[in-house]
């Protein structure tokens, strides 16, 4: 990339003694340029080596060909980048890798690099890395390392003939601690870097799991993307966050840069800091960003005009307005939606963006009720207000009351489920049949946006005297795994008390016992009982007030308390001798379960006594009944009397002491890697024999 080069005009009144500044090649200087320069060491290494690989492909004329990247894992803790570009001669390697600020790419905007620092960036993470140059049939291996004085040194190690294509491979070992944090850090930072690459590299080693960008709206050189949180300038495959306060005081531009928008820039249009971690906000950078933003805003205006011209009614225009403001906020805020008109008419006449319905409602005897989620209660209830105003939004539902009675109750029940979503609202519009028709026509409402109360499910029936009948005292538990609203986990049913069944006492939808339990916790208990072979059809919730009635007391013998049933099952099954041993072993085993299972999977073809013993015990402790009993006991607060079982901490320590490399196992081994593990175990056994 060409570096902006400006000349200073100097005027001297006379000749003065002068001395130019120099830089002393010291360990401290090298430390600053290779390490302290970068705040995010891992990201810097991935970015610099990857953009160097891209530049080499550009120079070689094969920029559409992906280069290779190995992402480290615990089993293969190595990072490397292998490109298929021009390669480097021995002279170039010895010169460019030992010269800070030495670059061959400062005269062209075809290349990303320009500083002559990126090739030394591995020193930010490690004291030693390997460079392999494949050049015109010769394969040279170099070692870049810090000597005793912490000075960087570049040494030729080997030279061999090769038939591999030209290119460069830079590699180094990655630190692996007991948590494997560095390998996972490399994967996380690589996802961030390669998100902006037009041609993503071939990835080996740990999987990145990268997904394609969710593009909401895009133009020639910009795109609004889902899942982002900031404006990003993309130049030379590198994404740089844009600081709106450093670019412009113009409100429209500030609002545009406050959203998740990516803007492409040609190499050289922006200046960057020496670390290449951020933009350098000089006049060139600021003006480039402002110019692009102004172009984008004009495109936004064209998009808005085209979309509004397609609307068939004012109602559609108002829905589009809402979508632009809420769904594409940077579009709406940048364009200035309040100035947009539909066929010469203002879309909203008030700053609150409500439809002016007050006069029409008064003239035609129409009332409007508003139902929205209760802000102070998470139970799924709604709050209601009245007022002759209305907003148009895709998230809202418009209900016309075409019933003589019962419409309010039906609408409220409907609103309880609809308004559970964020921003949901239900409008109940009430009036005579004729006035509702006029309302629909006046505000150009399509039939598809209108719900009639007659189509809604009936609410609780009304008894004598206009009072609601008492809610059924018996409810049936629904499948409600992790449902937050307890009320939604039960359905009222008519049950003959004399028929009996399995039940839990409930109060305000929560099960009562030694402790109060949520419906989800009750479902968890039922699931484990069924896993243990206990036949349970339905579980009923009986109000605690009902359990105190004479009728229930008379038939109590026909009803089984779920919690009592669970404890009976646990008492019977957990006291069986072999099960007590399995439970005891399982309780010690589960903390090492993942690692122990992997050892067994990867070493099936060995004859190690330790590992064969381990596998036999693993087979026993994978008994699902033991796991179900442990989980069920924990759920109902039942104390298990178990046998000691196998002392897993000391047993697994014996395995690790004999085969220390097995402690690095993870679940991403290939078949060839599994063979390596098995050969390792066999090698240790042979040495001991």
C-alpha positions in Angstrom: 0.0 0.0 0.0 1.3 3.4 -0.9 2.0 5.5 2.2 0.8 9.1 2.2 4.0 11.2 1.7 3.7 14.9 2.2 6.6 17.3 2.0 7.1 20.1 4.5 8.1 23.5 3.3 10.8 24.8 5.6 12.0 28.4 5.8 15.3 29.1 7.6 16.4 32.6 8.5 20.1 31.3 8.4 22.1 28.1 8.5 22.0 26.4 11.9 24.0 23.4 13.1 21.7 20.4 12.5 21.7 16.7 13.3 19.1 14.1 12.0 17.4 11.7 14.3 18.4 8.0 14.1 17.1 4.8 15.7 19.5 2.6 17.6 19.1 -1.1 16.9 18.7 -2.3 20.5 16.6 -5.0 22.1 14.3 -2.4 23.5 13.6 -1.0 20.0 13.0 -4.4 18.6 10.7 -5.2 21.5 8.6 -2.1 20.8 8.4 -2.8 17.1 7.6 -6.5 17.4 5.7 -6.8 20.6 4.6 -3.7 22.4 3.2 -2.3 19.1 0.3 -4.7 19.3 -2.4 -4.7 22.0 -4.0 -8.0 20.7 -0.9 -10.2 20.1 -2.8 -13.3 18.7 -5.0 -11.2 16.4 -2.0 -9.3 15.2 -0.1 -12.4 14.1 -3.1 -13.9 12.3 -3.9 -10.6 10.5 -0.3 -9.8 9.5 0.7 -13.3 8.2 -2.7 -13.7 6.4 -2.5 -10.3 4.6 1.1 -11.1 3.7 -0.1 -14.3 2.1 -2.9 -12.5 0.3 -0.4 -9.9 -1.0 1.8 -12.7 -2.3 -1.1 -14.2 -4.2 -1.9 -10.8 -5.7 1.7 -10.4 -6.9 1.6 -13.9 -8.3 -1.7 -13.4 -10.2 -3.7 -16.0 -8.2 -5.5 -13.9 -5.7 -8.7 -16.0 -6.1 -6.8 -19.1 -4.8 -7.1 -19.6 -1.0 -4.0 -20.0 1.1 -3.7 -22.6 3.9 -4.1 -21.9 7.6 -3.7 -24.4 10.4 -5.7 -23.4 13.6 -4.1 -24.9 16.7 -5.9 -27.5 18.9 -4.8 -29.2 22.0 -3.6 -32.2 20.0 -1.9 -30.1 17.3 -0.8 -26.9 19.1 0.7 -25.4 16.0 -0.3 -22.3 13.9 0.9 -21.8 10.4 0.1 -19.9 7.2 1.1 -21.4 3.9 0.7 -19.3 0.8 1.1 -20.2 -2.9 2.4 -16.8 -4.1 5.7 -15.8 -5.5 7.9 -17.3 -2.8 11.2 -15.6 -1.8 14.8 -16.1 -2.8 17.4 -16.7 -0.2 18.7 -13.1 -0.6 15.2 -11.6 -0.2 14.6 -13.8 2.9 17.8 -12.7 4.6 17.2 -9.1 3.7 13.4 -8.5 4.3 13.2 -10.6 7.5 16.1 -8.8 9.1 15.1 -5.3 8.0 12.4 -3.4 10.0 10.4 -1.0 7.8 11.9 -2.8 4.8 9.0 -3.5 2.4 8.7 -4.1 -1.4 5.0 -3.0 -1.4 5.1 0.7 -0.6 4.8 1.8 -4.2 1.5 0.0 -5.0 -2.1 0.0 -3.8 -2.6 -3.5 -5.0 -0.9 -4.8 -1.8 -2.2 -4.5 1.8 1.3 -4.4 3.4 3.5 -1.4 3.5 5.2 -1.0 6.9 7.8 -3.8 6.7 6.7 -4.9 10.2 4.1 -7.7 9.5 6.7 -10.4 8.8 8.2 -9.9 12.2 4.8 -10.0 14.0 5.2 -13.6 15.3 7.7 -12.1 17.8 4.7 -10.5 19.5 3.6 -14.0 20.6 6.7 -16.2 20.6 10.5 -16.0 20.8 11.0 -18.4 17.9 9.2 -19.2 14.7 10.0 -21.0 11.5 10.0 -19.7 7.9 10.0 -22.1 5.0 10.5 -20.7 1.5 9.5 -22.7 -1.6 11.2 -20.9 -4.5 11.9 -22.3 -8.0 12.5 -25.9 -6.9 14.4 -25.1 -3.7 13.0 -25.5 -0.2 14.8 -23.5 2.5 14.0 -23.6 6.2 14.9 -20.6 8.4 14.6 -20.0 12.1 13.7 -16.6 13.4 14.5 -16.4 17.1 15.6 -14.0 19.9 19.2 -14.6 21.0 20.7 -14.3 24.5 20.4 -10.5 24.4 16.8 -10.7 23.2 17.9 -9.5 19.8 16.0 -11.0 16.8 18.1 -13.3 14.6 17.3 -15.0 11.3 19.2 -18.2 10.5 19.2 -20.6 7.5 18.8 -24.2 8.8 18.3 -26.4 5.8 18.2 -26.4 2.0 16.6 -29.1 -0.1 15.3 -29.6 -3.6 11.4 -29.6 -3.8 8.7 -30.0 -6.3 6.2 -28.0 -4.3 4.8 -24.8 -5.8 6.3 -21.5 -4.9 5.2 -19.8 -1.7 6.0 -19.2 1.9 5.1 -21.0 5.1 5.4 -19.4 8.5 4.8 -21.6 11.6 5.2 -21.6 15.4 4.2 -23.6 18.4 1.2 -22.4 20.5 1.2 -22.6 24.3 -1.3 -25.0 25.8 -2.2 -24.6 29.5 -4.5 -26.8 31.5 -7.5 -25.1 30.0 -6.3 -25.0 26.4 -6.9 -21.2 26.4 -4.4 -20.2 23.7 -5.7 -22.6 21.0 -9.3 -21.4 21.6 -8.1 -17.8 21.5 -6.5 -18.4 18.1 -9.8 -19.8 16.8 -11.8 -16.9 18.1 -9.5 -14.2 16.7 -9.3 -16.1 13.4 -13.1 -15.9 13.0 -12.9 -12.1 13.5 -10.1 -11.7 10.9 -11.4 -14.0 8.2 -14.9 -12.6 8.4 -13.8 -9.8 6.0 -11.7 -11.9 3.6 -13.2 -12.1 0.1 -11.5 -15.5 -0.4 -11.4 -17.3 2.9 -8.4 -19.6 3.5 -8.4 -23.4 3.6 -8.6 -24.2 7.3 -7.1 -27.3 8.9 -6.8 -28.2 12.6 -9.5 -26.9 14.9 -12.8 -26.0 13.2 -13.7 -22.4 13.1 -17.4 -22.8 12.5 -17.7 -19.7 10.4 -21.1 -18.7 9.1 -21.9 -16.6 6.1 -22.8 -13.0 6.8 -26.5 -12.2 7.2 -26.9 -9.3 4.9 -30.0 -7.2 5.6 -29.4 -4.5 2.9 -26.5 -3.8 0.6 -25.3 -1.5 -2.1 -22.3 -1.4 -4.4 -19.6 -1.0 -1.7 -21.6 -1.2 1.6 -23.8 -3.7 3.4 -25.9 -3.7 6.6 -25.2 -7.0 8.4 -27.0 -8.8 11.1 -25.2 -9.8 14.3 -22.8 -6.9 14.2 -22.6 -4.0 16.7 -20.5 -1.3 15.0 -19.6 0.4 11.8 -16.5 -1.2 10.1 -14.3 0.0 7.3 -13.0 -2.9 5.2 -9.8 -2.3 3.4 -7.5 -5.0 2.0 -9.5 -7.8 3.7 -9.0 -6.1 7.1 -11.9 -4.7 9.1 -11.3 -1.5 11.1 -13.9 -0.1 13.5 -15.0 3.4 12.6 -15.3 6.0 15.3 -18.1 8.3 14.3 -16.9 11.1 16.7 -13.6 11.2 14.9 -15.1 11.5 11.5 -17.9 14.0 11.4 -20.2 16.2 13.5 -23.0 15.8 10.9 -25.9 14.1 12.6 -26.9 11.9 9.6 -23.4 10.5 9.2 -23.1 10.0 13.0 -26.3 8.0 13.0 -25.2 6.0 9.9 -22.0 5.0 11.7 -23.9 4.1 14.8 -25.3 0.9 13.2 -23.8 -2.4 12.0 -22.7 -1.3 8.6 -19.6 -2.5 6.6 -18.1 0.0 4.1 -15.5 -1.2 1.6 -12.6 1.1 0.8 -9.9 0.6 -1.9 -6.4 0.1 -0.6 -4.8 3.5 0.0 -8.1 5.4 0.6 -7.5 5.2 4.4 -4.5 5.7 6.6 -3.9 3.2 9.4 -1.8 3.1 12.5 1.5 1.3 12.4 0.0 -1.6 14.3 -2.8 -1.8 11.7 -5.2 -2.4 14.6 -7.1 0.9 13.9 -7.5 3.8 11.5 -5.4 6.9 11.7 -7.9 9.7 11.6 -5.9 12.2 9.6 -7.6 14.4 6.9 -7.3 11.8 4.2 -9.1 9.1 6.3 -11.8 11.5 7.6 -12.6 12.8 4.1 -12.7 9.3 2.6 -15.1 8.1 5.2 -17.3 11.2 4.9 -17.4 11.0 1.1 -18.5 7.3 1.3 -21.1 8.1 3.9 -22.6 10.9 1.9 -22.9 8.5 -1.1 -24.5 5.9 1.0 -27.0 8.3 2.4 -28.0 9.3 -1.1 -28.4 5.7 -2.0 -30.6 5.3 1.1 -32.8 8.1 -0.1 -33.2 6.5 -3.5 -34.0 3.1 -1.8 -36.6 4.8 0.5 -38.3 6.7 -2.4 -38.4 3.5 -4.6 -39.9 1.5 -1.8 -42.5 4.1 -0.9 -43.5 4.4 -4.5 -44.4 0.7 -4.5 -46.8 1.1 -1.6 -50.5 0.7 -2.6 -52.0 2.7 0.3 -51.1 5.0 3.1 -51.5 2.1 5.5 -48.7 0.2 3.6 -46.6 3.3 3.6 -46.9 3.6 7.4 -45.9 0.0 7.9 -42.9 0.5 5.6 -42.0 3.6 7.6 -42.0 1.6 10.8 -39.9 -1.1 9.2 -37.3 1.5 8.0 -37.1 3.1 11.4 -37.0 0.0 13.6 -35.6 -2.7 11.3 -33.0 -0.6 9.4 -32.5 2.1 12.0 -29.4 3.6 10.2 -31.4 4.0 7.0 -34.3 5.7 8.8 -32.1 7.9 11.0 -29.7 8.9 8.2 -32.4 9.8 5.7 -34.6 11.7 8.1 -37.8 9.7 7.8 -39.9 12.5 9.2 -39.5 14.4 5.9 -40.7 11.5 3.8 -44.2 11.8 2.3 -46.5 9.4 0.5 -48.1 10.9 -2.6 -47.6 14.3 -1.2 -49.2 13.5 2.2 -47.4 13.4 5.5 -47.2 9.9 6.8 -47.5 11.0 10.4 -48.7 14.4 11.5 -47.4 14.2 15.0 -43.8 13.7 16.3 -45.0 10.7 18.3 -45.7 8.9 15.0 -49.3 8.0 15.9 -52.1 8.0 13.4 -54.4 10.9 14.1 -57.7 9.0 14.8 -59.1 11.1 17.6 -61.6 13.2 15.6 -62.7 10.3 13.5 -63.3 8.1 16.6 -65.4 10.9 18.3 -67.5 11.5 15.2 -68.3 7.8 14.8 -68.5 6.7 18.4 -65.4 4.4 18.3 -63.1 3.6 21.2 -59.7 2.0 21.1 -58.1 -0.1 23.8 -54.4 -0.8 23.9 -52.9 -4.0 25.3 -49.2 -4.4 25.9 -46.9 -6.5 28.0 -46.9 -5.7 31.7 -43.6 -4.0 32.3 -43.6 -4.8 36.0 -44.6 -8.5 35.9 -43.1 -11.4 34.1 -46.0 -13.7 34.5 -47.3 -13.1 30.9 -50.0 -10.6 32.0 -50.8 -7.5 30.0 -51.7 -4.0 30.9 -54.5 -2.1 29.2 -55.0 1.6 28.5 -57.5 3.6 26.5 -57.1 6.4 24.1 -58.0 7.4 20.5 -54.5 7.1 19.1 -52.8 4.3 17.1 -49.4 3.4 15.6 -48.9 1.2 12.5 -46.3 -1.5 12.9 -45.8 -5.1 11.7 -45.4 -6.1 15.3 -48.9 -4.9 16.2 -52.3 -6.7 15.9 -55.5 -4.8 15.1 -58.7 -6.4 16.5 -62.2 -5.3 15.4 -64.8 -6.2 18.0 -67.7 -7.7 16.0 -69.4 -9.4 19.0 -72.2 -8.1 21.2 -70.4 -9.5 24.3 -67.3 -11.3 25.2 -65.0 -9.5 22.8 -63.0 -7.8 25.5 -62.3 -11.1 27.3 -61.2 -12.8 24.1 -58.9 -10.0 23.2 -57.3 -9.9 26.6 -56.6 -13.6 26.5 -55.2 -13.3 23.0 -53.0 -10.3 24.0 -51.5 -12.4 26.9 -49.8 -14.7 24.3 -49.1 -12.1 21.6 -47.6 -9.5 23.8 -45.1 -11.9 25.3 -42.9 -10.9 22.4 -40.8 -7.8 22.8 -42.6 -4.8 21.4 -45.9 -6.6 20.7 -49.1 -4.7 21.1 -52.8 -5.4 20.5 -55.3 -2.6 19.6 -59.0 -3.4 20.3 -61.2 -1.2 18.1 -64.8 -1.1 19.2 -67.9 0.5 17.6 -71.0 -0.3 15.6 -70.7 -2.6 12.5 -71.1 0.4 10.2 -68.5 2.6 12.1 -65.9 -0.2 12.0 -66.4 -0.5 8.2 -65.9 3.3 7.9 -62.8 3.1 10.1 -61.3 0.4 7.9 -62.0 2.4 4.7 -60.9 5.7 6.1 -57.5 4.4 7.2 -57.1 2.1 4.2 -56.6 -1.0 6.3 -56.4 -4.3 4.4 -58.4 -7.3 5.5 -55.2 -9.2 6.0 -54.2 -6.9 8.9 -57.5 -7.1 10.7 -58.5 -9.8 13.3 -62.1 -10.1 14.4 -63.0 -11.0 18.0 -65.4 -13.7 16.7 -62.4 -15.6 15.3 -60.6 -15.6 18.7 -60.8 -18.4 21.2 -63.5 -18.0 23.8 -62.3 -16.8 27.2 -63.5 -18.2 30.5 -67.3 -18.5 30.4 -69.4 -16.1 32.4 -71.8 -17.5 35.0 -74.9 -16.2 36.8 -74.8 -12.6 37.9 -72.1 -11.7 35.4 -69.3 -13.1 37.5 -66.7 -15.4 36.0 -67.0 -19.0 36.9 -64.3 -20.3 39.2 -61.2 -21.7 37.4 -61.0 -25.5 37.4 -59.3 -26.7 40.5 -57.5 -29.4 38.5 -54.9 -28.7 35.7 -52.8 -31.1 33.6 -49.1 -30.6 33.3 -47.9 -29.9 29.7 -44.4 -30.4 28.3 -42.8 -27.3 29.6 -39.1 -27.8 29.6 -37.5 -24.4 30.4 -40.7 -22.5 29.9 -40.4 -19.3 32.0 -44.1 -18.5 32.3 -45.5 -21.0 34.8 -49.0 -20.2 33.8 -48.4 -21.6 30.3 -47.3 -25.0 31.6 -50.8 -26.1 32.8 -54.1 -26.6 31.0 -57.4 -26.8 32.8 -59.2 -30.1 32.5 -62.3 -31.8 33.9 -61.3 -34.7 36.1 -63.4 -36.9 38.3 -61.8 -36.6 41.7 -62.9 -40.2 42.4 -60.9 -41.5 39.5 -57.5 -40.6 41.1 -54.1 -40.3 39.5 -50.6 -38.8 40.0 -50.7 -35.2 41.3 -48.7 -32.3 42.8 -50.3 -29.7 45.0 -50.0 -26.3 43.3 -50.4 -22.7 44.4 -50.2 -20.0 41.8 -49.0 -22.6 39.2 -46.0 -23.6 41.4 -45.8 -27.1 42.9 -45.8 -27.2 46.7 -43.8 -29.7 48.8 -40.8 -29.5 51.0 -39.8 -26.7 48.7 -41.6 -24.8 46.0 -40.9 -26.1 42.5 -41.5 -24.7 39.0 -43.4 -26.7 36.5 -40.2 -27.2 34.6 -38.7 -28.9 37.7 -41.8 -31.1 38.0 -41.4 -32.1 34.3 -37.7 -33.0 35.0 -38.8 -35.3 37.8 -41.4 -37.0 35.7 -38.9 -37.5 32.8 -36.4 -39.3 35.1 -39.1 -41.5 36.6 -40.2 -42.5 33.1 -36.6 -43.2 32.2 -36.5 -45.6 35.2 -39.5 -47.5 33.9 -42.2 -46.0 36.0 -45.4 -45.7 34.0 -46.9 -42.2 34.4 -49.5 -41.0 31.9 -50.6 -37.6 33.1 -49.6 -35.5 36.1 -52.2 -33.2 37.5 -51.9 -30.0 39.4 -54.4 -29.8 42.3 -54.8 -26.5 44.0 -53.8 -26.6 47.7 -57.2 -25.3 48.6 -58.8 -28.3 46.8 -56.6 -30.8 48.6 -58.1 -29.6 51.9 -61.7 -30.3 50.9 -63.7 -33.2 52.2 -64.2 -34.5 48.7 -60.5 -34.8 48.0 -59.8 -36.2 51.5 -62.4 -38.9 50.9 -60.6 -40.0 47.7 -57.0 -39.2 48.7 -56.1 -42.9 48.7 -56.7 -42.9 44.9 -54.2 -40.1 44.3 -50.4 -40.5 44.4 -48.2 -37.5 45.3 -45.5 -37.3 42.6 -42.8 -36.5 45.1 -43.7 -39.4 47.4 -43.7 -41.7 44.4 -40.2 -40.5 43.5 -38.9 -41.2 47.0 -40.5 -44.7 47.0 -38.8 -45.5 43.7 -35.4 -44.2 44.9 -35.6 -46.2 48.1 -36.3 -49.4 46.3 -33.9 -49.1 43.3 -31.0 -47.3 45.0 -30.6 -49.9 47.8 -30.0 -52.8 45.4 -26.3 -53.7 46.1 -25.0 -53.6 42.5 -26.8 -50.3 41.9 -25.3 -48.8 45.1 -21.8 -49.6 43.7 -22.6 -48.1 40.3 -24.0 -45.0 41.9 -20.9 -44.6 44.1 -18.6 -45.1 41.1 -20.6 -42.7 39.0 -20.5 -39.9 41.6 -16.7 -40.0 41.5 -16.6 -40.7 37.8 -18.7 -37.8 36.4 -16.0 -35.2 37.0 -13.6 -37.0 34.8 -16.2 -38.5 32.5 -15.3 -36.6 29.3 -11.6 -37.3 29.5 -11.9 -40.9 30.6 -14.4 -41.6 27.8 -12.0 -40.2 25.2 -9.1 -42.3 26.5 -11.2 -45.4 26.0 -12.3 -44.4 22.6 -8.8 -43.6 21.3 -7.1 -46.6 22.8 -9.4 -49.5 21.9 -6.6 -51.4 20.1 -4.1 -51.4 22.9 -3.4 -54.1 25.4 -2.6 -51.8 28.3 -3.9 -53.4 31.6 -4.7 -50.0 33.0 -6.7 -48.8 30.0 -8.6 -52.2 29.7 -9.5 -51.9 33.3 -10.6 -48.3 32.7 -12.8 -49.4 29.8 -14.5 -52.2 31.8 -15.4 -49.8 34.6 -16.5 -47.2 32.1 -18.9 -49.7 30.6 -20.4 -50.3 34.0 -20.6 -46.7 35.0 -22.3 -45.6 31.8 -25.4 -47.3 33.2 -28.2 -44.8 32.5 -30.3 -46.0 35.5 -27.5 -44.9 37.8 -27.4 -41.5 36.2 -31.2 -41.2 36.3 -31.2 -42.1 40.0 -28.6 -39.6 40.9 -30.4 -36.8 39.0 -33.8 -37.8 40.4 -32.5 -37.9 43.9 -30.9 -34.4 43.5 -34.2 -33.1 42.1 -36.4 -34.3 45.0 -33.9 -33.8 47.8 -33.3 -37.5 48.5 -30.1 -38.5 50.2 -28.6 -41.5 48.5 -26.8 -44.2 50.6 -24.2 -45.4 48.1 -21.2 -47.7 48.2 -17.8 -46.1 47.8 -17.2 -47.5 44.3 -14.0 -46.8 42.4 -11.8 -44.0 43.6 -11.6 -42.2 40.2 -9.2 -39.3 41.2 -6.5 -41.8 42.1 -7.3 -44.2 39.3 -7.1 -41.5 36.6 -4.0 -40.1 38.1 -2.4 -43.5 37.7 -3.3 -43.4 34.0 -2.0 -39.9 33.6 1.3 -40.7 35.4 1.9 -43.7 33.1 0.8 -42.0 29.9 1.2 -38.2 30.5 0.5 -37.2 26.9 -3.1 -38.5 27.2 -3.9 -35.5 29.4 -3.9 -33.4 26.1 -6.7 -35.5 24.5 -9.7 -33.6 23.0 -12.7 -34.7 21.0 -11.4 -33.5 17.6 -9.0 -36.4 16.7 -8.9 -37.7 13.2 -8.4 -41.4 12.5 -4.7 -40.8 11.8 -4.3 -39.0 15.1 -6.0 -41.8 16.9 -3.4 -44.2 15.5 -0.7 -41.9 16.9 -2.3 -42.1 20.4 -2.5 -45.9 20.3 1.1 -46.2 19.1 2.2 -43.9 22.0 0.5 -46.1 24.5 2.0 -49.2 23.0 5.5 -47.6 23.0 5.2 -46.8 26.8 4.1 -50.4 27.5 7.1 -51.8 25.5 9.6 -49.6 27.3 8.3 -50.8 30.7 8.4 -54.4 29.6 
